[in-house]
Amino acid sequence: MDDYTGGMKCVLPPGPRAAIFWCLSLSVLALCPVGLRAQKPAPLQVAFTFDDLPAHGPLPPGEYRPEPMRTILKVLRENDMPQTYGFVNGFRTAEYPYQTELLREWIASGDALGNHTWSHPELDKHSARMYIHNIAENEPLLEKVDPRGDWHWFRFPYLEEGDTLAKREAVRSYLLGHHYRIAEVTIDFGDYLWNDVYARCAVKQDNAAIQSLATSYLATADEFITYSRTLSQQLYGRDIPYVLLLHVGAFDARMLPRLIALFRQRGFEFVTLPQAESDPAYKVDPKVAYPGGGLLFELEAQARNVNLPDANEPEEQLAKMCR
């Protein structure tokens, strides 16, 4: 069906529910009724987050421990990124007290800290009681370096939220009772896998291999953006704001400018963790045991009996490089 507005032709898709005119000229768009113009889709949103502060993974020759975190902070500021949460394992500062200053540098940059347990235990392999003690053991350090901060955000190491429902409920009860919010993850491409390989290839001065690592890092990130968007559409019928998991590793620091550019090319705008997780999807507890850990999407998919999309896993190929 056609409609004529001011003598200019607009095409109306057939059907009783048609509500949008497709104007044949941009100059005509202003003449089409306001209520019938195409609505701009909501922007894709993502919050970048970093685990294992103040130190993660091996370093290439000639690089010192403060450099990855300082590089990450520099790149975040250069790219006008919003406040970024970093999740702390305090045992590093017990071994190397100077690393406490790296946490203060993170705060001084305008970014925020959260609790990632004291020593990064696997919940699947420990009792809820031991695990809760490990969470509490990290709190004095967070209070010391960030006394005014909103550090009551918790990120499960390995994304393991409980291999049994009893264990899951016990830990969540503690977190709720101590005013924590859970920093769920909805995009994870296994970025940490590249940090070990990068250090090995740097020792061998294998520049071709390092370039290959950069290519595979970005390609895998891109693939898992699609993976998470597919699950979001299947579960919620829309793109919810996403939360990306990264680590403060040497290769992560090297690749961060290109990773930010990739998300921009895919149409994302950047938000804070609290902004992303204010979406109602993050308030739903799937209430499932999930050995091995997983994204919030994957737990929700299990709860609803939704099949997961296919995705390539890079571990085997990376494990063979620069040996």
C-alpha positions in Angstrom: 0.0 0.0 0.0 1.2 3.5 -0.8 0.8 6.7 1.1 1.4 10.2 -0.3 2.7 12.9 2.0 3.1 16.4 0.7 3.0 15.0 -2.9 6.0 12.7 -2.2 5.6 8.9 -2.2 6.3 6.7 0.8 5.8 2.9 0.7 3.9 1.3 3.6 4.6 -2.4 4.1 1.4 -4.5 3.7 -0.6 -5.8 6.7 -2.9 -4.3 9.3 -0.1 -3.8 11.8 2.2 -1.9 9.5 3.5 1.1 11.4 6.6 2.4 9.6 6.8 4.3 6.4 9.9 3.6 4.3 10.4 7.0 2.7 12.0 6.9 -0.8 14.1 10.0 -0.1 15.8 11.3 3.0 14.2 14.7 2.2 10.8 13.1 2.7 11.5 11.6 6.1 10.7 14.9 7.9 7.3 14.9 6.1 6.3 11.5 7.3 4.1 11.4 10.5 6.4 11.3 13.6 4.6 8.3 15.0 5.3 6.3 11.9 9.0 7.0 11.5 11.4 4.1 11.9 12.7 4.0 15.5 16.4 3.9 16.0 17.4 0.6 17.5 18.8 0.7 21.0 22.6 0.7 21.0 24.5 -2.4 22.0 26.2 -1.9 25.3 29.1 -3.6 27.0 31.0 -3.2 30.3 34.6 -4.2 30.3 35.8 -5.8 33.5 39.2 -7.2 34.5 40.0 -10.2 36.8 43.0 -11.2 38.9 44.3 -7.8 40.0 47.0 -6.8 40.7 48.8 -9.5 38.7 47.9 -12.2 36.2 50.0 -14.6 34.2 53.6 -14.7 33.1 55.4 -11.8 31.5 57.5 -11.6 28.3 61.2 -10.9 28.8 62.1 -7.4 29.8 58.6 -6.6 31.1 58.0 -5.9 34.8 54.9 -6.7 36.8 53.4 -3.1 37.1 53.5 -2.6 33.3 50.4 -4.6 32.2 48.1 -2.9 34.7 49.6 0.6 34.0 49.2 0.0 30.2 45.6 -1.1 30.7 44.8 2.0 32.7 46.5 4.2 30.1 44.5 2.7 27.2 41.2 3.0 29.2 41.8 6.7 29.6 43.0 7.3 26.1 39.8 5.7 24.8 37.4 7.6 27.2 36.2 4.3 28.7 33.8 4.6 31.6 34.7 3.5 35.1 36.0 -0.1 34.9 35.9 -2.7 37.6 38.9 -4.8 38.5 38.5 -7.9 40.7 41.2 -8.5 43.3 42.9 -11.5 44.6 44.7 -10.3 47.8 47.2 -13.1 48.1 49.4 -11.4 45.5 49.9 -8.4 47.8 50.9 -10.7 50.7 53.6 -12.2 48.5 54.6 -8.8 47.0 53.5 -5.9 49.2 54.4 -3.3 46.6 51.6 -4.6 44.5 49.2 -2.9 46.9 50.2 0.3 45.3 49.0 -1.0 41.9 45.5 -1.3 43.4 45.7 2.3 44.6 46.7 3.3 41.1 43.6 1.6 39.8 41.5 3.6 42.2 43.3 6.8 41.5 42.6 6.5 37.8 38.9 6.7 38.6 38.2 3.0 38.3 36.7 0.6 40.9 37.6 -2.6 42.6 35.7 -5.7 43.5 36.2 -9.0 45.4 37.5 -12.0 43.6 38.4 -14.0 46.7 41.7 -14.0 48.5 43.5 -16.8 46.7 41.3 -17.7 43.6 40.0 -21.1 44.8 37.8 -23.3 42.7 34.4 -23.5 44.3 33.8 -26.9 42.7 36.7 -28.3 44.7 36.1 -26.7 48.1 33.3 -26.6 50.7 31.1 -23.6 50.8 32.4 -22.8 54.3 36.0 -22.7 53.1 35.1 -20.6 50.1 33.1 -18.1 52.2 36.1 -17.7 54.5 38.3 -17.0 51.4 35.8 -14.2 50.3 35.9 -12.6 53.8 39.7 -12.9 54.0 40.0 -10.5 51.0 37.8 -7.8 52.6 40.4 -6.0 54.8 42.6 -5.3 51.8 39.7 -3.9 49.8 38.7 -1.7 52.8 42.3 -0.6 53.2 42.9 0.5 49.6 39.4 1.6 48.7 37.7 2.7 52.0 35.1 4.9 50.2 34.6 2.7 47.2 31.7 0.4 46.1 33.8 -2.8 46.3 30.9 -5.0 47.3 30.8 -6.6 43.9 31.9 -10.3 43.7 33.2 -12.2 40.7 33.4 -16.0 41.1 36.8 -17.4 40.1 36.5 -19.6 37.0 32.9 -18.4 37.0 32.1 -21.4 39.2 28.9 -20.5 41.1 28.4 -24.0 42.6 28.5 -27.6 41.4 25.7 -28.4 43.7 22.6 -26.4 44.6 23.3 -26.5 48.3 26.8 -25.0 47.8 25.4 -22.4 45.4 22.8 -21.3 47.8 25.2 -21.2 50.8 27.6 -18.9 49.0 24.9 -16.7 47.6 23.3 -16.4 51.0 26.6 -15.1 52.4 27.0 -12.6 49.6 23.5 -11.3 50.0 23.8 -11.0 53.7 27.1 -9.0 53.3 25.6 -6.6 50.7 27.4 -8.0 47.7 26.2 -7.9 44.1 27.4 -10.7 41.8 29.3 -9.4 38.9 28.0 -11.9 36.3 29.7 -12.4 32.9 27.9 -12.5 29.6 30.9 -12.4 27.2 34.0 -14.5 27.8 36.3 -15.6 25.0 39.0 -17.1 27.2 41.4 -14.1 26.8 43.7 -15.5 29.6 44.7 -18.3 27.3 46.8 -16.0 25.1 48.9 -14.5 28.0 50.9 -17.7 28.6 51.5 -18.3 24.9 52.6 -14.7 24.3 55.2 -15.1 27.0 56.5 -18.3 25.4 56.6 -16.8 21.9 58.3 -13.7 23.2 61.1 -15.8 24.8 61.6 -17.4 21.4 61.4 -14.0 19.7 58.9 -15.5 17.3 57.3 -12.4 15.8 55.3 -14.3 13.3 53.7 -16.4 16.0 52.9 -13.2 18.0 51.2 -11.7 15.0 49.2 -15.0 14.6 48.2 -14.7 18.3 46.9 -11.2 17.7 44.8 -12.4 14.7 43.4 -15.3 16.6 42.7 -13.2 19.8 40.5 -10.7 17.8 38.9 -13.4 15.7 37.9 -15.4 18.8 36.6 -12.3 20.6 34.5 -11.5 17.5 33.1 -15.1 17.4 32.1 -15.0 21.0 30.4 -11.6 20.7 28.2 -13.4 18.1 27.9 -16.4 20.5 26.6 -14.3 23.4 24.4 -12.1 21.2 22.8 -15.3 19.8 22.1 -16.6 23.4 20.8 -13.2 24.5 18.3 -13.2 21.6 17.2 -16.8 22.3 16.7 -16.2 26.0 15.4 -12.6 26.2 14.4 -11.7 22.6 16.8 -8.8 22.7 20.4 -7.7 23.3 20.8 -7.1 27.0 23.8 -5.0 28.1 26.8 -7.3 28.1 29.6 -7.8 30.6 33.0 -8.8 29.2 35.5 -10.7 31.2 39.2 -9.9 30.7 42.4 -10.3 32.8 45.3 -8.0 33.6 47.7 -10.0 31.5 50.5 -8.8 29.3 48.9 -9.8 26.0 45.5 -8.4 27.2 47.3 -5.0 27.7 48.9 -5.2 24.3 45.7 -6.0 22.6 43.3 -3.8 24.5 43.3 -0.9 22.0 42.4 -3.2 19.1 39.8 -5.0 21.3 38.1 -1.7 22.1 38.1 -0.9 18.4 36.5 -4.2 17.6 33.6 -3.6 19.9 33.2 -0.1 18.5 33.1 -1.6 15.0 30.5 -4.1 16.1 28.3 -1.1 17.2 28.8 -1.2 20.9 28.9 1.7 23.3 30.6 1.3 26.7 28.9 1.4 30.1 29.9 0.7 33.7 29.3 -2.6 35.4 26.5 -1.2 37.6 24.8 0.3 34.5 24.9 -3.0 32.6 23.7 -5.1 35.5 20.8 -2.8 36.3 19.1 -4.7 33.5 16.4 -7.0 34.8 18.0 -10.0 33.2 20.8 -9.9 35.8 18.4 -10.0 38.7 17.1 -13.5 37.8 18.9 -16.4 39.6 18.8 -19.5 37.3 19.1 -21.7 40.4 21.0 -24.5 38.7 24.1 -26.3 39.6 26.7 -25.9 36.9 30.0 -27.7 37.3 32.9 -26.0 35.6 31.4 -22.6 35.6 29.8 -20.6 32.8 28.2 -17.4 31.6 25.0 -16.2 33.1 23.5 -17.0 29.6 24.7 -20.6 29.8 23.2 -21.2 33.3 19.9 -19.6 32.2 20.0 -21.8 29.0 20.3 -24.9 31.2 17.5 -23.8 33.4 15.3 -23.4 30.4 16.6 -26.4 28.4 17.8 -24.1 25.6 20.6 -25.5 23.4 23.9 -23.6 23.3 25.2 -22.3 19.9 28.4 -23.8 18.5 31.6 -22.0 19.2 35.2 -22.9 18.4 37.5 -23.5 21.4 41.1 -22.2 21.0 42.8 -24.1 23.8 44.2 -26.9 21.7 45.7 -24.8 19.0 47.2 -22.3 21.4 48.7 -25.0 23.6 50.9 -26.2 20.7 52.4 -22.8 19.9 56.0 -21.8 20.7 56.8 -25.1 22.4 
